[in-house]
Structures are given as C-alpha cells and as structure tokens.
Amino acid sequence: MVWAGGKAQMAMIFRWSTEAKIEMAEVLAAGLGMAGPVLLATMSGHLGPGLAAAIGSLAVGGIETASSNIKAQAKSEAAALAPAALAAFLAVLVGGHGWLTDAMLVLLAGIAATIGGYSRFMTATTKRFILFLMIVNAAVSSSCSMEASHAAGLLLLVVAGALWTSVLALLFGTLARMRGSVMPSMVGPSAATATTSQKFTRWKRSLANLAGWQYTLRLAVGLGLAAALRSLLPDHHLNWIALTVAIVTPRNIEPVPIKMTQRALGTAIGVGAASLFLTFELPSLALVVAIGLLASARRLLKAKSYLAYSAVMTPLILLIMDAGRPVESGLLIDRQVATLTGIVLVVATNLLFGKSCRRALLLAKKPSTGHA
C-alpha cells in the first residue's frame, strides 16, 4: 500500500498534462513581451532599464490571450495588470527601510491573503499581488541605497514592461481570433456565481473562526521568519526564501503539497542548468535570445508541468535579476538553499496550524458541560 501510494505521488510530481492546450499567440506574447525591452535596452547600450521592464512583463506574461472577444481579453489583462502595478508601487514605496520594510511587506501580504478569501477571483488576484510584491521587493533590495528618483524610475519601467506585454497579448489575441484559431474550450459560457451579498456573508462568516484566518497566519509567519533569516545572514542572497513561501503556501492546509515538491525539484534542476551558462558573461544578443526562449517556454510549460515550469523560471529570474552578469556559484547555492528553506518553513507552518485548526474544530463541536 505504501509503495502504491508512493508511486501515485511520483506520478503526480512528474505528470505531463496532455489535456491543457496553449495558443501560439500566448507563447509569442510572453516571449516577445519580455525579450523586446531587453533588445531595445541592449541596442541603446543600457541594459538595466530593459531588465527592469522585463520584470513587469513577468507579471502578465502568463495570461491567456485567445479569449472569445477583445473585451473579455482586455478584462483579463486588466485583472492581471492592476494587482501587479499596485504591488510594484507598494514594494518601491516601502523598500529600503530595513526591518520596517519587512514588517510592511508581511502586513501587506497578510491583508491581501485575508481579502483573497472573498471569492475565487480575489484569490487569484491577491495571489498575483503577493508574488509580485516579493519579486519587486527583491529587485529593490538588490539595488543598494536606491535613491527616490531611481526608485520611481524602476516603478515606471516595471509598469511599462507590463503594459507592453499586455498590448502584445491583445494584438496576438486579436490576430488569433481573426484567423479563427481560438479554441472552443476557451470561449464557453461562464458558470453561475454567487451574488456580492452572498460572497460577503460567506467571507464574513469564515473570518469568525481560526480556519478562516489560517492562510493569512501561515503566510505571515512564513514571511516573517524569512525576513528574520535574511537579516541574520546578510552576506547571503536569501530573498528567495520569501518568494518561495509566497509561491508554495497553499490556501488550504496540506502537510506536503505536490506543488511544493515540484517546486523544490524544479529549482534544483534550474540551478543546475543555470550554472552551465550563467558562470560566463553572455553576449547581448545571446542574452536577449535566452530571455525570449525561456519566457516562451515558461508560458508553454505552466499548463503542462509545474515541475518543468519551475526549472525554467529559475534561470529566467536569475538572468533578469542579475543583469546578465556572470553569476558566482555561491549565488546559485544561496538560491537553492533559500528555496529549500522556504519549503521547510511552509511545511512547518502547515503542520503547526493544521493541528491548531483541528483542535479548534474539536473544541467547537464538544458539547458544553456547564450547569445552568
């Protein structure tokens, strides 16, 4: 039985989805959306602004482009762009203030996590906000003593990169619809949803007990511990602890989620692959091609295999965050250690709060023994 369960879990970890269909328009928009700004920047001789714009592209490069009509697609693009822009603004606003920045990031992530329980749409929106908050914070942290003008410039470049990718996605989506290549499964009627009043009542009721706060608390504890570890070891690049916590913390408690295992293994593969070519300084054109190909592969693999997706994301983020410079082996090791540390934190908080929630549930169900 144990062997059978292990085999089933391994099959899920290495599963390759054959049902998921990806439009070529989406792959092109993701690749060109990220590579375009980098190409323009290398032609001007200033690579930094192009890589900052690529960070913005990262936030919206995974959105479906082939919706039933341009209005529906524009709505999806706006739903992705708005939380990313807000996260970038807040990350730049609170960045560079040491422990106060860490406290504000935990607070912002906690507020977003709580709001996310309102509906499925808000769950996806706040998840995107939290992830991008951590990504932009890492970019700000890597720019030591960033001045206000530079911080504002970074914010504008990030938002510009996201807008550029969204425009490309709208263009390629329109072309796909004109050619009649939109998949029927992507244009079906949406399922009936609860009313605003029903959603609010359900959300308010969920916050009346510990189970309704468990995701917020687990995320806040994980991010707080990540900040503490980074402060204790300032000579190491441990920003990925917080990013990993944000990515793999599930909304519902799972002791060891499959996605977490895929993330750990995928990152290990990605670090190994990155070490093959990031130890050398890439020519400008090779950097542009590498970013474009990785961004395209990221969009393709996201729906096919989270393991492969994680393996591609690691060198892609390294290329963007480290400006195409040669990456020392110590940095790659730090990224790996940070990822594994983040996963350990998530497992620990899942186990801790899982027991607390079960105990609270038992107490709630226990009949009162008091006397009238």
Secondary structure as UniProt FT lines:
FT   HELIX           2..13
FT   HELIX           24..44
FT   HELIX           47..60
FT   TURN            61..62
FT   HELIX           70..94
FT   TURN            95..96
FT   HELIX           99..115
FT   HELIX           116..118
FT   HELIX           120..142
FT   TURN            144..145
FT   HELIX           148..179
FT   HELIX           184..186
FT   HELIX           196..206
FT   TURN            207..208
FT   HELIX           210..212
FT   HELIX           214..232
FT   TURN            234..235
FT   HELIX           239..248
FT   HELIX           258..277
FT   TURN            278..279
FT   HELIX           284..302
FT   TURN            303..304
FT   HELIX           306..321
FT   TURN            322..324
FT   HELIX           329..365
//
